[in-house]
Amino acid sequence: MSMTVLLLILLLSVVTLLVGISVLALLLYRPTWCAPVAGALGAMTFLATVVGLLVAVTRS
């Protein structure tokens, strides 16, 4: 694997972990925001999946 792919994987992992920790903290602080935050988290997960698939397809 090239260094660019490894850096992209690392970046996606770090961003996903940071967003996950932020969402957990937000939901513990404001439980009434569950629905909007769940939608935003789902959208972020979908976009990360699409980017990962695009990278995998273009690199092969």
C-alpha positions as CSV (number, residue, x, y, z in Angstrom):
1,M,0.0,0.0,0.0
2,S,1.2,3.5,-0.7
3,M,1.8,6.1,1.9
4,T,-1.2,8.2,0.6
5,V,-3.7,5.4,1.2
6,L,-2.3,4.7,4.7
7,L,-2.5,8.4,5.6
8,L,-6.1,8.6,4.3
9,I,-7.1,5.6,6.3
10,L,-5.4,7.1,9.4
11,L,-7.2,10.4,8.8
12,L,-10.6,8.8,8.4
13,S,-10.0,6.7,11.6
14,V,-9.0,9.7,13.6
15,V,-11.9,11.9,12.4
16,T,-14.4,9.1,13.0
17,L,-13.1,8.5,16.5
18,L,-13.2,12.3,17.3
19,V,-16.8,12.6,15.9
20,G,-17.9,9.5,17.9
21,I,-16.4,10.9,21.1
22,S,-18.0,14.3,20.5
23,V,-21.4,12.7,19.8
24,L,-21.2,10.6,23.0
25,A,-20.4,13.7,25.0
26,L,-23.2,15.7,23.4
27,L,-25.7,13.0,24.0
28,L,-24.7,12.7,27.6
29,Y,-25.0,16.5,27.9
30,R,-28.2,16.9,25.9
31,P,-30.2,13.7,25.5
32,T,-33.0,15.5,23.6
33,W,-30.7,15.9,20.6
34,C,-30.7,12.2,19.9
35,A,-32.6,12.3,16.6
36,P,-30.7,15.1,14.8
37,V,-27.3,13.8,16.1
38,A,-28.1,10.3,14.9
39,G,-29.0,11.6,11.5
40,A,-25.8,13.6,11.3
41,L,-23.8,10.6,12.4
42,G,-25.5,8.4,9.8
43,A,-24.7,10.9,7.1
44,M,-21.0,11.1,8.2
45,T,-20.8,7.3,8.2
46,F,-22.3,7.2,4.7
47,L,-19.9,9.8,3.4
48,A,-16.9,8.0,4.9
49,T,-18.0,4.8,3.3
50,V,-18.4,6.4,-0.1
51,V,-14.9,8.0,0.2
52,G,-13.4,4.6,1.2
53,L,-15.1,2.9,-1.7
54,L,-13.9,5.5,-4.2
55,V,-10.3,5.2,-2.9
56,A,-10.5,1.4,-3.1
57,V,-11.8,1.5,-6.6
58,T,-9.4,4.1,-8.0
59,R,-6.4,2.4,-6.4
60,S,-7.1,-1.1,-7.8
